[in-house]
Amino acid sequence: MATCTRAVLFIVAAAAALVAPPPQKTPLTPLASRAKKLVIWDCDGVLVDSEALLKQAEVDALVDAGFEGVTTDDCNRLFSGFAPEAGAANFLEEYGKPLPDGYFEAQIANSLQLFRDKLVTLNGDTVLALDAAGRKQVVASGSPRDRVDVCLTKAGIDGVFGEDRVFTREDVPGRGKPEPDIFLKAAKHCGFEPKDCVVVEDSTSGMRAAAAADMECVAYLGGGHAQKDWYLEKIAAFGIPITYSAAELLACLNDED
């Protein structure tokens, strides 16, 4: 059985005790075919462990603006993987008040130095291994270009992609994930049909975008933000392969026996 077939999902069991029992593991659907020709990478939370840093910065800014009681889990649920417009709409629906003016712009500006100081790579070696094997790869991120550039440099993989292999929110204004536009644009630019692509994502909005683009998707949940039971449950609902380490993801993308 292929490694990808053995990718597991967590099913969170109800527990009356204070400490819940470990989740059960069951096999998930494998990729429909071996080794897709183009790997489309999300960036935050997949290539680099940036989401946890971003969520704490978002919480701090909201508390400073008078929104008491907001947690990193709240920001993760409302903002992770969403374009700024969608994140703002999520926040308004839940809190009944709009985000502070310039909220996302301020967070982007403040995040650059934070990333330079504290960012940790997750799948830099995975990208390098695929590149050495001749696989085509591209980045399609909902983050701004300058921040993605910092992430790729910190991960040591900026040389793999170059300017013509990185797509960001500026390339699809107003049509960010969960819309499929950024994935379709990346595939077309690289000369591939959707059926020849596999997307690596950590967020539900990114997985919805992949489905809308008619592309297969693999979930990577090795980031620090993706460990909560509620997060795992949402991802498991997509019925796609789920991986939890760089080694498992590499094997899944290669569909190794």
N, C-alpha and C positions, 0 to 999 in steps of 0.2 A: 504494500500500500504506500502511496506517495506520501512524503512528509507533509505536503499541503493538506492531504486528506486527514492527517492526524492533528491538524491545527484544532485547538480546543476552545470551547466557550464556557463561561462561568454561568451556572444557574444558581441563583442565590436562594437558598432554602430559608424558610421562616424558622425562627428559633425563639423559644421562650426564655432561654438562658441569656445572661448578659453578654456572653461571647458566643457568636454564631459559629456553627460548624463550617469547615472549609467547603467551598463550592464544589459541586460535582462537575466532572469533565465529560463531555460527549463530543464525538467527531463532527466536523462541519463539512459542508460541501466543498469538494476540490475545485480548482480552476478547471474550466471546460476543456482546455487544451494545454499542452506542455509549453513552457517558456514563451510567454508573449513577446512580441518583437520590440515593443516600446513600453518602458516603465515610466509612469507619470507619478512623480513624487509630490505629495504635500510637503510643507516645510516645518512649520511650528508643531512640535509634539511628535514629529516623525523623523525628520533628519536631525533635529536638535531638540533638547529638552527645555524648550522655551516657554511652554504654556504655564507652568507653575510660577515662573518669574513674572509673566504678564498678569496673571490673575491676582497676585498679591499687590502689584502696582495699581491695578484697577480698583481693588478694594480700598486701598489707601486713598486714592483720589475721590472715591464716592463718599467715604467717611468724612473727608475734609470738606466735601460739598454739602454735608448735612444728612446723608443717608445712613443712619445708624443701623447696625445689625446686619449689614450686607457681608456675606462670607465669600471665600474663594470658590466654594462650591456653587454659590449663586452666580458668580461671574463666569464660571466654567460653563454652567448650564445655559446662560443667556447669550454669551458672546463667543465661546470657542467654536471656531470653524465658520462663523457667520460673517458675511460682509458687514461693514459698519452700519449700513442702512437697516439690515435685518436685525442686527444686534440692538440698535436703538429702538426698533419697533417691539422687540421682545421685552426690553426694559420698560417701555411705556405701558405695555399691556399688563405687566406684572405689578408695577409700582404706581401706576396711575399718574406718573410725572415723567417729563422728558429728562433725558440725560443732560448734565450741565453743558453749556455751550462750549464747543471745541474739545469735548471730552476725548474722543479718539485721537484727534490731532495731538493733544498734549501727551497722551499715553505713548504714541508713536515716537514723539520727540524725546521723551524721557527714557524710552526703552533702549535706545541705541547704546548708550554708555553702559547700561545695566547688562546688556548682552555681551558687550566687549569684555566686561569684568567677570561675569559669572556663568556664561553659557557653556553647556556641556553637550558634546555630540552624542547622538544615539545610533545613527546608521551611516556615519562617514565611511567606515570600513566596508559596509555593504555596497555602497555606491562604487567604491574603488574596486571591489571584487568583480562586480558586474561590468564595470568599464574595462577591466583587464581581460574579461571574457568576450569583449566585443559587443555587449548589449547596448542598445540605444536607450538613453535616459533623458528626461526633461523634468524641470520643476514647474509646478503650477500651484501657486500659493495665493491665498486671499490677503496676504500681508503686503505692505508697500515695498517697492523695489529696494530702497536703501536698507531697510531692515533685513530683507532676504539676503542681500549681498553680505551683510555682516555675518549672518548665520552660516552661509556657505564658506566664507573665509575662515570662521572659527572652526568649522568642521573639517577644514582642509580639503574641500572638494570643489572649490570655485573653479579650478582648472578643468574639471570634468565637464562642466556645463557651459561656461562662457555666456556672453550676452544673448546669443541667439537660442539658448536652451533654458531660459528662465522667463516665466510668465507670471505676472502679478496683477493685483487689483487694477493697476493703471491701464492694463491691456484690455480690460472688459468693464469700463466704467458703468456703474449702476446695474451690472449683471453678474455680481459675484455669486459664489456658492450660497445656496443650493442650486442655482442655475447652472446648466452644463457648459456654458460658453467658454470658460477658461480651458477646460479639458479638450473640447472640440477644436479650439484655436491652436492649442499646443500640438495635437495630433496632426492637424492639417498642415501646420508649418513644417513638421518633421516628415510629412509624406506618408502617414499611416491612416488606415481606416480604424474606426472605433473597435471593431472586432479584433484588431491586432494589438490592442492596448490593455494594460493592467494598471490600475490606479492604486497607490498605497496611501491610505487615509487613517486618521484617528478620530474623526468627528462625524456625527450623524449628517450634518449639512454637506460635508464632502462626499459621503457615501450616497446621499440622495443625488448629488450632482453627477457622480459616476453612473448611477443607474439611469438618470435622464439622458446621459450621453451614450447610453447603450454600451458601456465599458464594464469589464469585470473589475472587481475591487477586492483588495486584501486589507484587512484591518491590522494596524500595528498599535498595540497597547502597552508599550514598554516605557512610556513617558510617565513622569511623576504625577501628572494631573489625571491619569486614566485608571486609577486604582480603586476608586469607590465602587461599591456594589451597584448603585443606580446607573453609573456610567457603563459598566459592563453589561447590564441588562439591556440598555438602549442599543448598544452595538450588536449584541447577540440577536436582537430582533431582525436584523438584516439577513441572517442566514448565510453570511459570507465567511471565508476562512479568517480566523483570528490568530495572530501571532503575538508573542510576548517578549521576544528577544531578537537581537540582530541575526543570530545564527539561524533561528527558526524562520525568520522572514526570508533570508537569503535562500534557504532550502526550498521554501514555498515558491518563491519567484522563479527558481530553477526547476521546480516540480521534480525534485530528486527522489529516487526510490530509496 
